[in-house]
Amino acid sequence: MTDIYHCSKEEFLKNVRMPTRIMETETAMYEEMADIMVDTIRNNGDGQTVIICPVGPIGQYQIFAEKVNKLRLSLKNCRFINMDEYLTGEDKPIAYDDPLSFHATMDRMLYSRIDDELIMPENQRIFPEPGKAKELDDMIAGFGKVDLCLTGVGINGHIAFNEPPCEDITDEEFGSIGTRCLDISKETIVNNGANKIRGALDIFPRRCISLGMKQLLSAKKFKVYLYCPWQWGIMRKISLSPVTRTAPASYLQDHPDAEMVVTAALADFTL
């Protein structure tokens, strides 16, 4: 197939290079994500559960918290690792009271909603920090496993903030890159700035810290959910083109248990 953007829905579904499933609505996706998190924890029994968490999507967290409280599901042996965070120009985390703060979003949408006797200790709610990237990578390796990663995809195909690299690096090297601080791409600044702070691009962060591709791809199960209209183009690119560092989510084509889940509206659209 040579034209990934002008093929029909039927051709798209026939030629995708990774397992792909259609769900009717974005709301149904949030319910499913919450259920997958619950099932992963329950299936581990008394064993440790390690989940890599996004801020985007976030609609699953309130549903998950409600299920945890209703089921009396203890999170005491869980480690939740956030993917990334925005940084200031001095590579410090942005202020907790900044509306873009991922740390504050997780507290507001998830941790504050779970009953005290069920929530894990704060040191098991893990966020990447500047100056501690290697320490985090070693911690993740020391867990011996990452059970699950749930995420969306950026407009240029990034997962976490693994932006398509500007430096001279091979596809293989990029797939093994670790946690680090890096520049946010112009595409991400414009897209996220338009959607998150109504186009106030002058004050949008230019730097971030992100889990590396190596850490993300180590997850035993990986699910990526796409539901925004602007994700249609990158949906086609990451699933119909070969694996490439210019569209990082395309690496999921080679993951042993990855699935792309898209809304019916995205799947149905054609140019």
LOPAVO-62405 format. One line per 5 residues: number of its first residue (from 1); their letters; for each residue x, y, z of N, C-alpha, C. Coordinates in nm, 2 decimals, decimal comma. Layout:
N
NUM	A	X:Y:Z:X:Y:Z:X:Y:Z ~ ...
! end
This chain:
271
1	MTDIY	0,09:-0,12:0,00:0,00:0,00:0,00:0,09:0,12:0,00 ~ 0,06:0,22:-0,09:0,15:0,34:-0,10:0,08:0,46:-0,04 ~ -0,05:0,47:-0,04:-0,12:0,59:0,01:-0,19:0,56:0,14 ~ -0,13:0,59:0,25:-0,19:0,55:0,38:-0,30:0,64:0,41 ~ -0,31:0,76:0,35:-0,41:0,86:0,39:-0,54:0,86:0,30
6	HCSKE	-0,53:0,79:0,19:-0,65:0,79:0,10:-0,71:0,65:0,07 ~ -0,66:0,55:0,15:-0,72:0,42:0,14:-0,86:0,42:0,21 ~ -0,94:0,32:0,18:-1,07:0,31:0,25:-1,05:0,25:0,39 ~ -1,16:0,26:0,46:-1,16:0,20:0,59:-1,13:0,05:0,58 ~ -1,19:-0,02:0,48:-1,17:-0,16:0,47:-1,03:-0,19:0,44
11	EFLKN	-0,96:-0,11:0,35:-0,82:-0,13:0,32:-0,73:-0,11:0,45 ~ -0,77:0,00:0,52:-0,70:0,03:0,64:-0,70:-0,09:0,74 ~ -0,82:-0,15:0,77:-0,83:-0,26:0,86:-0,76:-0,39:0,81 ~ -0,76:-0,40:0,68:-0,70:-0,52:0,62:-0,54:-0,51:0,63 ~ -0,49:-0,39:0,62:-0,34:-0,37:0,61:-0,27:-0,32:0,73
16	VRMPT	-0,35:-0,30:0,84:-0,28:-0,25:0,96:-0,17:-0,35:1,01 ~ -0,06:-0,30:1,06:0,05:-0,38:1,10:0,06:-0,41:1,25 ~ -0,05:-0,37:1,32:-0,06:-0,41:1,46:-0,20:-0,45:1,49 ~ -0,23:-0,53:1,59:-0,37:-0,56:1,63:-0,44:-0,43:1,65 ~ -0,56:-0,42:1,59:-0,64:-0,30:1,60:-0,79:-0,34:1,62
21	RIMET	-0,85:-0,26:1,71:-0,99:-0,29:1,75:-1,07:-0,16:1,75 ~ -1,19:-0,16:1,71:-1,28:-0,04:1,71:-1,38:-0,05:1,83 ~ -1,39:0,06:1,90:-1,49:0,08:2,00:-1,58:0,19:1,96 ~ -1,70:0,19:2,00:-1,80:0,29:1,96:-1,77:0,43:2,01 ~ -1,73:0,44:2,13:-1,72:0,57:2,19:-1,60:0,59:2,28
26	ETAMY	-1,56:0,71:2,30:-1,45:0,75:2,39:-1,48:0,71:2,53 ~ -1,61:0,73:2,57:-1,65:0,69:2,70:-1,64:0,54:2,73 ~ -1,67:0,46:2,63:-1,65:0,32:2,65:-1,50:0,28:2,67 ~ -1,42:0,36:2,61:-1,27:0,33:2,63:-1,23:0,35:2,77 ~ -1,28:0,46:2,83:-1,24:0,49:2,97:-1,29:0,37:3,06
31	EEMAD	-1,41:0,32:3,04:-1,46:0,21:3,12:-1,37:0,09:3,10 ~ -1,33:0,06:2,98:-1,24:-0,05:2,95:-1,10:-0,03:3,02 ~ -1,05:0,08:3,01:-0,92:0,11:3,07:-0,92:0,08:3,22 ~ -1,03:0,13:3,28:-1,04:0,11:3,43:-1,05:-0,04:3,46 ~ -1,13:-0,11:3,38:-1,15:-0,25:3,40:-1,01:-0,33:3,38
36	IMVDT	-0,93:-0,29:3,28:-0,81:-0,35:3,26:-0,71:-0,33:3,38 ~ -0,71:-0,21:3,43:-0,63:-0,18:3,55:-0,67:-0,27:3,67 ~ -0,80:-0,28:3,69:-0,86:-0,36:3,80:-0,82:-0,50:3,78 ~ -0,84:-0,56:3,66:-0,82:-0,70:3,63:-0,67:-0,73:3,65 ~ -0,58:-0,64:3,61:-0,44:-0,66:3,62:-0,40:-0,68:3,77
41	IRNNG	-0,45:-0,59:3,85:-0,42:-0,60:3,99:-0,48:-0,72:4,06 ~ -0,60:-0,75:4,03:-0,66:-0,87:4,08:-0,59:-1,00:4,04 ~ -0,55:-1,01:3,91:-0,49:-1,13:3,86:-0,35:-1,15:3,93 ~ -0,29:-1,04:3,98:-0,16:-1,06:4,04:-0,18:-1,10:4,19 ~ -0,30:-1,10:4,24:-0,32:-1,15:4,38:-0,24:-1,07:4,47
46	DGQTV	-0,16:-1,14:4,55:-0,07:-1,08:4,65:0,06:-1,03:4,59 ~ 0,08:-1,06:4,46:0,21:-1,01:4,40:0,20:-0,86:4,36 ~ 0,32:-0,81:4,33:0,33:-0,67:4,29:0,28:-0,64:4,16 ~ 0,21:-0,53:4,14:0,16:-0,48:4,01:0,23:-0,35:3,98 ~ 0,28:-0,34:3,86:0,35:-0,22:3,81:0,28:-0,17:3,68
51	IICPV	0,22:-0,05:3,69:0,15:0,01:3,58:0,21:0,14:3,54 ~ 0,23:0,16:3,41:0,28:0,29:3,36:0,15:0,37:3,32 ~ 0,14:0,49:3,38:0,02:0,57:3,37:0,04:0,69:3,28 ~ -0,06:0,73:3,20:-0,05:0,85:3,12:-0,13:0,97:3,19 ~ -0,11:1,09:3,15:-0,20:1,20:3,17:-0,25:1,24:3,03
56	GPIGQ	-0,34:1,17:2,98:-0,39:1,18:2,85:-0,38:1,05:2,78 ~ -0,49:0,97:2,79:-0,62:1,00:2,85:-0,62:1,00:3,00 ~ -0,72:1,06:3,06:-0,74:1,07:3,20:-0,88:1,03:3,25 ~ -0,97:1,01:3,16:-1,11:0,98:3,19:-1,13:0,85:3,27 ~ -1,03:0,76:3,25:-1,04:0,63:3,32:-1,01:0,64:3,47
61	YQIFA	-0,95:0,74:3,52:-0,90:0,74:3,66:-1,02:0,75:3,76 ~ -1,11:0,84:3,73:-1,23:0,85:3,83:-1,30:0,72:3,83 ~ -1,32:0,65:3,71:-1,39:0,53:3,71:-1,31:0,42:3,78 ~ -1,18:0,42:3,76:-1,10:0,32:3,83:-1,11:0,34:3,98 ~ -1,10:0,46:4,03:-1,11:0,49:4,17:-1,24:0,44:4,23
66	EKVNK	-1,35:0,47:4,16:-1,48:0,42:4,21:-1,48:0,27:4,22 ~ -1,42:0,20:4,12:-1,42:0,05:4,12:-1,34:0,00:4,24 ~ -1,22:0,06:4,26:-1,13:0,02:4,37:-1,21:0,04:4,50 ~ -1,27:0,15:4,52:-1,35:0,17:4,65:-1,46:0,07:4,66 ~ -1,53:0,05:4,56:-1,65:-0,05:4,56:-1,60:-0,19:4,59
71	LRLSL	-1,50:-0,23:4,52:-1,45:-0,37:4,53:-1,36:-0,39:4,66 ~ -1,32:-0,28:4,72:-1,23:-0,28:4,84:-1,10:-0,35:4,79 ~ -1,05:-0,30:4,68:-0,93:-0,35:4,61:-0,81:-0,28:4,66 ~ -0,72:-0,35:4,74:-0,61:-0,28:4,79:-0,50:-0,25:4,68 ~ -0,45:-0,13:4,69:-0,34:-0,09:4,60:-0,21:-0,09:4,67
76	KNCRF	-0,20:-0,15:4,79:-0,08:-0,14:4,87:0,04:-0,20:4,81 ~ 0,02:-0,30:4,72:0,13:-0,36:4,65:0,14:-0,32:4,50 ~ 0,09:-0,20:4,47:0,10:-0,15:4,34:0,20:-0,03:4,33 ~ 0,27:-0,03:4,22:0,35:0,09:4,18:0,30:0,15:4,05 ~ 0,25:0,27:4,06:0,20:0,34:3,94:0,31:0,44:3,90
81	INMDE	0,36:0,43:3,78:0,47:0,51:3,73:0,41:0,61:3,62 ~ 0,42:0,74:3,65:0,38:0,83:3,55:0,48:0,84:3,43 ~ 0,43:0,86:3,31:0,51:0,86:3,20:0,61:0,98:3,19 ~ 0,56:1,10:3,23:0,63:1,22:3,19:0,58:1,34:3,27 ~ 0,64:1,45:3,25:0,60:1,58:3,32:0,66:1,69:3,24
86	YLTGE	0,59:1,81:3,24:0,64:1,93:3,19:0,75:1,99:3,28 ~ 0,85:2,06:3,22:0,95:2,12:3,29:0,96:2,27:3,26 ~ 1,02:2,34:3,35:1,06:2,48:3,32:1,18:2,49:3,23 ~ 1,22:2,61:3,19:1,34:2,63:3,11:1,46:2,59:3,18 ~ 1,46:2,58:3,31:1,57:2,54:3,39:1,57:2,39:3,43
91	DKPIA	1,48:2,32:3,36:1,46:2,17:3,38:1,42:2,14:3,53 ~ 1,33:2,22:3,58:1,27:2,19:3,70:1,12:2,16:3,67 ~ 1,06:2,07:3,75:0,91:2,04:3,73:0,83:2,17:3,73 ~ 0,74:2,18:3,65:0,65:2,30:3,66:0,58:2,30:3,79 ~ 0,53:2,42:3,83:0,46:2,43:3,96:0,35:2,34:3,97
96	YDDPL	0,33:2,29:4,09:0,22:2,20:4,12:0,08:2,26:4,09 ~ 0,07:2,39:4,11:-0,06:2,46:4,09:-0,07:2,51:3,94 ~ 0,02:2,47:3,86:0,01:2,50:3,71:-0,10:2,41:3,66 ~ -0,19:2,46:3,57:-0,30:2,37:3,52:-0,25:2,25:3,44 ~ -0,12:2,26:3,39:-0,07:2,15:3,31:0,00:2,05:3,39
101	SFHAT	0,02:2,07:3,52:0,10:1,97:3,61:0,04:1,83:3,60 ~ 0,11:1,74:3,56:0,07:1,60:3,56:0,06:1,54:3,70 ~ 0,15:1,58:3,78:0,15:1,54:3,92:0,02:1,58:3,99 ~ -0,02:1,71:3,97:-0,14:1,76:4,03:-0,26:1,69:3,97 ~ -0,26:1,66:3,84:-0,37:1,60:3,77:-0,39:1,46:3,83
106	MDRML	-0,28:1,38:3,85:-0,30:1,25:3,91:-0,36:1,25:4,05 ~ -0,31:1,35:4,13:-0,36:1,36:4,26:-0,51:1,39:4,26 ~ -0,55:1,48:4,17:-0,69:1,53:4,16:-0,78:1,42:4,10 ~ -0,74:1,36:4,00:-0,82:1,27:3,92:-0,82:1,12:3,98 ~ -0,71:1,09:4,05:-0,70:0,95:4,10:-0,67:0,94:4,25
111	YSRID	-0,56:0,98:4,29:-0,51:0,94:4,43:-0,60:1,00:4,54 ~ -0,65:1,12:4,52:-0,74:1,18:4,62:-0,88:1,11:4,63 ~ -0,91:1,03:4,53:-1,05:0,97:4,52:-1,05:0,83:4,58 ~ -0,93:0,78:4,62:-0,93:0,64:4,67:-0,92:0,64:4,82 ~ -1,00:0,55:4,88:-1,01:0,55:5,03:-0,87:0,53:5,09
116	DELIM	-0,85:0,59:5,20:-0,72:0,59:5,26:-0,66:0,45:5,29 ~ -0,75:0,36:5,33:-0,71:0,22:5,37:-0,68:0,14:5,24 ~ -0,70:0,19:5,12:-0,68:0,12:5,00:-0,56:0,17:4,92 ~ -0,53:0,30:4,93:-0,43:0,37:4,85:-0,29:0,32:4,88 ~ -0,21:0,32:4,78:-0,07:0,28:4,81:0,01:0,40:4,87
121	PENQR	0,12:0,38:4,94:0,20:0,49:4,99:0,25:0,58:4,88 ~ 0,27:0,71:4,92:0,31:0,81:4,82:0,44:0,77:4,75 ~ 0,53:0,70:4,81:0,66:0,66:4,74:0,63:0,55:4,64 ~ 0,51:0,50:4,63:0,48:0,40:4,52:0,40:0,47:4,41 ~ 0,38:0,60:4,42:0,32:0,68:4,32:0,44:0,76:4,25
126	IFPEP	0,49:0,70:4,15:0,62:0,74:4,10:0,61:0,84:3,98 ~ 0,69:0,94:3,99:0,69:1,04:3,88:0,84:1,06:3,83 ~ 0,87:1,07:3,70:1,00:1,10:3,66:1,05:1,23:3,71 ~ 1,17:1,24:3,76:1,23:1,37:3,81:1,36:1,40:3,74 ~ 1,38:1,53:3,70:1,51:1,57:3,65:1,63:1,53:3,74
131	GKAKE	1,73:1,48:3,69:1,85:1,44:3,77:1,84:1,30:3,83 ~ 1,72:1,24:3,81:1,71:1,11:3,87:1,66:1,01:3,76 ~ 1,70:1,03:3,64:1,65:0,95:3,53:1,71:0,81:3,54 ~ 1,84:0,80:3,56:1,90:0,67:3,57:1,85:0,59:3,69 ~ 1,83:0,66:3,80:1,77:0,60:3,92:1,64:0,54:3,89
136	LDDMI	1,55:0,61:3,81:1,42:0,56:3,78:1,43:0,44:3,69 ~ 1,52:0,45:3,58:1,53:0,33:3,49:1,58:0,21:3,57 ~ 1,67:0,23:3,66:1,72:0,12:3,74:1,61:0,06:3,83 ~ 1,53:0,15:3,88:1,42:0,11:3,97:1,32:0,02:3,88 ~ 1,29:0,07:3,76:1,19:-0,01:3,68:1,25:-0,14:3,64
141	AGFGK	1,38:-0,15:3,61:1,45:-0,27:3,58:1,45:-0,37:3,70 ~ 1,46:-0,31:3,82:1,46:-0,39:3,94:1,33:-0,45:3,98 ~ 1,22:-0,39:3,93:1,09:-0,45:3,95:1,08:-0,59:3,89 ~ 1,16:-0,61:3,78:1,15:-0,74:3,71:1,04:-0,75:3,61 ~ 0,95:-0,66:3,61:0,84:-0,66:3,51:0,77:-0,53:3,52
146	VDLCL	0,70:-0,49:3,41:0,60:-0,39:3,41:0,48:-0,46:3,35 ~ 0,37:-0,46:3,43:0,25:-0,54:3,39:0,18:-0,47:3,27 ~ 0,17:-0,34:3,27:0,07:-0,28:3,18:0,11:-0,13:3,15 ~ 0,09:-0,09:3,03:0,10:0,05:2,99:-0,02:0,08:2,91 ~ -0,09:0,19:2,95:-0,21:0,24:2,88:-0,17:0,38:2,84
151	TGVGI	-0,20:0,42:2,72:-0,17:0,56:2,68:-0,24:0,60:2,55 ~ -0,23:0,73:2,52:-0,27:0,78:2,39:-0,15:0,80:2,31 ~ -0,17:0,88:2,20:-0,06:0,91:2,10:-0,06:1,05:2,07 ~ 0,06:1,12:2,07:0,06:1,26:2,03:0,05:1,27:1,88 ~ 0,03:1,40:1,84:0,00:1,43:1,70:0,11:1,39:1,60
156	NGHIA	0,24:1,38:1,65:0,35:1,34:1,57:0,39:1,19:1,60 ~ 0,30:1,12:1,68:0,33:0,98:1,70:0,40:0,95:1,83 ~ 0,43:1,06:1,91:0,50:1,03:2,04:0,41:0,95:2,14 ~ 0,48:0,87:2,21:0,42:0,80:2,33:0,50:0,84:2,45 ~ 0,44:0,87:2,56:0,50:0,96:2,67:0,54:1,09:2,59
161	FNEPP	0,66:1,14:2,62:0,71:1,26:2,54:0,83:1,21:2,46 ~ 0,82:1,09:2,41:0,93:1,05:2,32:0,90:1,10:2,18 ~ 0,94:1,23:2,16:0,92:1,30:2,04:1,01:1,24:1,93 ~ 0,97:1,24:1,80:1,06:1,20:1,69:1,19:1,27:1,70 ~ 1,30:1,20:1,70:1,43:1,27:1,74:1,48:1,36:1,63
166	CEDIT	1,54:1,47:1,67:1,61:1,56:1,58:1,76:1,51:1,56 ~ 1,81:1,45:1,66:1,96:1,41:1,65:1,98:1,29:1,56 ~ 2,10:1,27:1,53:2,14:1,16:1,44:2,14:1,03:1,52 ~ 2,03:0,95:1,50:2,01:0,83:1,58:1,94:0,73:1,49 ~ 1,97:0,60:1,51:1,91:0,50:1,43:1,78:0,46:1,49
171	DEEFG	1,69:0,39:1,41:1,57:0,34:1,47:1,59:0,25:1,58 ~ 1,70:0,16:1,57:1,73:0,07:1,68:1,77:0,14:1,80 ~ 1,86:0,24:1,79:1,90:0,32:1,90:1,79:0,39:1,97 ~ 1,70:0,45:1,89:1,58:0,52:1,95:1,49:0,43:2,03 ~ 1,48:0,30:1,98:1,39:0,21:2,05:1,45:0,17:2,19
176	SIGTR	1,58:0,19:2,21:1,64:0,15:2,33:1,67:0,28:2,42 ~ 1,63:0,39:2,38:1,66:0,51:2,46:1,59:0,51:2,59 ~ 1,66:0,57:2,69:1,61:0,57:2,83:1,54:0,70:2,87 ~ 1,50:0,71:3,00:1,44:0,83:3,05:1,53:0,95:3,04 ~ 1,48:1,06:3,01:1,56:1,18:2,99:1,48:1,31:2,99
181	CLDIS	1,55:1,42:3,00:1,49:1,55:2,97:1,51:1,58:2,83 ~ 1,41:1,65:2,76:1,43:1,68:2,62:1,34:1,80:2,58 ~ 1,36:1,85:2,47:1,28:1,96:2,41:1,14:1,90:2,36 ~ 1,04:1,98:2,38:0,91:1,94:2,33:0,90:1,99:2,18 ~ 0,85:1,91:2,09:0,85:1,95:1,95:0,75:2,07:1,93
186	KETIV	0,77:2,14:1,82:0,68:2,25:1,78:0,54:2,19:1,76 ~ 0,53:2,08:1,70:0,40:2,02:1,67:0,32:1,99:1,80 ~ 0,39:1,94:1,90:0,33:1,91:2,03:0,29:2,04:2,10 ~ 0,38:2,14:2,10:0,35:2,26:2,16:0,22:2,32:2,11 ~ 0,21:2,33:1,97:0,09:2,39:1,91:-0,03:2,30:1,94
191	NNGAN	-0,02:2,17:1,93:-0,14:2,09:1,95:-0,18:2,09:2,09 ~ -0,09:2,06:2,18:-0,13:2,06:2,33:-0,17:2,20:2,38 ~ -0,10:2,30:2,33:-0,13:2,44:2,37:-0,26:2,48:2,33 ~ -0,30:2,44:2,21:-0,44:2,47:2,16:-0,54:2,40:2,24 ~ -0,52:2,28:2,27:-0,62:2,20:2,34:-0,62:2,22:2,49
196	KIRGA	-0,51:2,25:2,55:-0,50:2,25:2,70:-0,51:2,39:2,76 ~ -0,45:2,49:2,69:-0,45:2,63:2,74:-0,50:2,73:2,64 ~ -0,59:2,68:2,55:-0,66:2,77:2,46:-0,57:2,85:2,37 ~ -0,46:2,79:2,33:-0,37:2,86:2,23:-0,27:2,96:2,29 ~ -0,25:2,96:2,42:-0,16:3,05:2,48:-0,02:3,00:2,47
201	LDIFP	0,03:2,99:2,35:0,15:2,92:2,32:0,28:2,99:2,38 ~ 0,27:3,12:2,40:0,38:3,19:2,46:0,42:3,13:2,60 ~ 0,33:3,08:2,67:0,36:3,03:2,81:0,36:2,88:2,82 ~ 0,35:2,82:2,70:0,35:2,67:2,71:0,49:2,62:2,73 ~ 0,51:2,52:2,81:0,64:2,47:2,84:0,71:2,42:2,71
206	RRCIS	0,84:2,44:2,71:0,93:2,40:2,60:1,01:2,27:2,63 ~ 1,01:2,23:2,76:1,09:2,12:2,80:1,00:2,02:2,88 ~ 1,05:1,89:2,88:0,98:1,79:2,95:1,08:1,68:3,00 ~ 1,03:1,59:3,08:1,10:1,47:3,11:1,01:1,36:3,08 ~ 1,07:1,25:3,02:0,99:1,14:2,98:1,05:1,00:3,00
211	LGMKQ	0,97:0,91:3,04:1,02:0,77:3,04:1,07:0,74:2,90 ~ 1,17:0,66:2,89:1,23:0,62:2,76:1,15:0,52:2,69 ~ 1,18:0,50:2,56:1,11:0,40:2,48:1,14:0,26:2,54 ~ 1,26:0,24:2,59:1,30:0,11:2,65:1,21:0,08:2,76 ~ 1,18:0,17:2,85:1,10:0,15:2,97:0,95:0,12:2,93
216	LLSAK	0,90:0,20:2,83:0,77:0,19:2,79:0,74:0,05:2,72 ~ 0,83:0,02:2,63:0,82:-0,11:2,56:0,84:-0,23:2,64 ~ 0,90:-0,21:2,76:0,91:-0,33:2,85:0,78:-0,38:2,91 ~ 0,68:-0,30:2,90:0,55:-0,34:2,95:0,50:-0,47:2,89 ~ 0,45:-0,57:2,97:0,40:-0,69:2,92:0,28:-0,67:2,83
221	KFKVY	0,19:-0,58:2,87:0,07:-0,55:2,79:0,07:-0,40:2,76 ~ 0,04:-0,37:2,64:0,05:-0,22:2,60:-0,08:-0,20:2,51 ~ -0,15:-0,10:2,56:-0,27:-0,06:2,48:-0,27:0,09:2,46 ~ -0,29:0,13:2,33:-0,30:0,27:2,30:-0,43:0,30:2,24 ~ -0,49:0,41:2,30:-0,63:0,45:2,27:-0,63:0,58:2,19
226	LYCPW	-0,70:0,58:2,08:-0,71:0,70:2,00:-0,86:0,74:1,98 ~ -0,89:0,86:2,01:-1,03:0,91:2,00:-1,05:1,05:1,96 ~ -0,94:1,13:1,95:-0,94:1,27:1,91:-0,95:1,28:1,76 ~ -1,02:1,37:1,70:-1,02:1,38:1,55:-0,89:1,41:1,49 ~ -0,80:1,48:1,57:-0,67:1,51:1,51:-0,57:1,39:1,51
231	QWGIM	-0,62:1,28:1,57:-0,53:1,16:1,58:-0,55:1,07:1,45 ~ -0,64:1,11:1,37:-0,67:1,02:1,25:-0,54:1,00:1,16 ~ -0,47:1,11:1,13:-0,35:1,10:1,05:-0,24:1,01:1,11 ~ -0,22:1,04:1,24:-0,11:0,96:1,30:-0,15:0,82:1,32 ~ -0,28:0,79:1,34:-0,33:0,66:1,35:-0,29:0,58:1,23
236	RKISL	-0,32:0,64:1,11:-0,28:0,58:0,98:-0,13:0,55:0,97 ~ -0,05:0,65:1,01:0,09:0,64:0,99:0,15:0,54:1,08 ~ 0,11:0,53:1,21:0,18:0,44:1,30:0,14:0,29:1,27 ~ 0,03:0,27:1,20:-0,02:0,14:1,18:-0,01:0,09:1,04 ~ 0,01:0,18:0,94:0,02:0,14:0,80:0,16:0,15:0,75
241	SPVTR	0,25:0,23:0,81:0,38:0,25:0,77:0,48:0,16:0,85 ~ 0,60:0,13:0,80:0,69:0,05:0,88:0,73:0,12:1,00 ~ 0,79:0,05:1,10:0,84:0,10:1,22:0,95:0,21:1,19 ~ 0,93:0,32:1,25:1,02:0,44:1,23:1,02:0,53:1,35 ~ 1,14:0,58:1,38:1,16:0,68:1,49:1,09:0,81:1,46
246	TAPAS	1,05:0,83:1,33:0,97:0,95:1,30:0,82:0,94:1,34 ~ 0,78:0,83:1,38:0,65:0,81:1,44:0,66:0,70:1,55 ~ 0,71:0,74:1,67:0,75:0,65:1,77:0,65:0,54:1,81 ~ 0,52:0,57:1,81:0,42:0,47:1,84:0,42:0,35:1,74 ~ 0,48:0,37:1,63:0,49:0,26:1,53:0,57:0,14:1,59
251	YLQDH	0,65:0,17:1,69:0,73:0,06:1,75:0,64:-0,05:1,81 ~ 0,52:-0,01:1,84:0,42:-0,11:1,89:0,39:-0,22:1,80 ~ 0,42:-0,20:1,67:0,41:-0,31:1,57:0,49:-0,43:1,61 ~ 0,60:-0,41:1,68:0,69:-0,52:1,71:0,67:-0,57:1,86 ~ 0,57:-0,51:1,93:0,55:-0,55:2,07:0,47:-0,68:2,07
256	PDAEM	0,51:-0,77:2,16:0,44:-0,90:2,16:0,29:-0,90:2,21 ~ 0,25:-0,80:2,28:0,11:-0,79:2,33:0,07:-0,64:2,33 ~ 0,06:-0,58:2,21:0,02:-0,45:2,20:-0,11:-0,44:2,11 ~ -0,20:-0,34:2,14:-0,32:-0,33:2,06:-0,35:-0,18:2,05 ~ -0,39:-0,14:1,93:-0,44:-0,01:1,91:-0,59:-0,01:1,91
261	VVTAA	-0,65:0,07:1,99:-0,80:0,08:2,00:-0,84:0,22:1,96 ~ -0,93:0,22:1,86:-0,98:0,35:1,80:-1,13:0,36:1,80 ~ -1,18:0,48:1,81:-1,32:0,50:1,80:-1,38:0,47:1,66 ~ -1,50:0,44:1,66:-1,57:0,42:1,53:-1,56:0,54:1,44 ~ -1,57:0,66:1,50:-1,56:0,78:1,42:-1,42:0,79:1,35
266	LADFT	-1,32:0,76:1,42:-1,18:0,76:1,36:-1,17:0,66:1,25 ~ -1,21:0,54:1,28:-1,20:0,43:1,18:-1,28:0,46:1,05 ~ -1,40:0,52:1,07:-1,49:0,54:0,96:-1,44:0,66:0,86 ~ -1,37:0,75:0,92:-1,33:0,87:0,84:-1,24:0,84:0,73 ~ -1,26:0,89:0,61:-1,17:0,88:0,50:-1,16:1,02:0,43
271	L	-1,05:1,05:0,37:-1,03:1,17:0,29:-1,10:1,16:0,16
! end
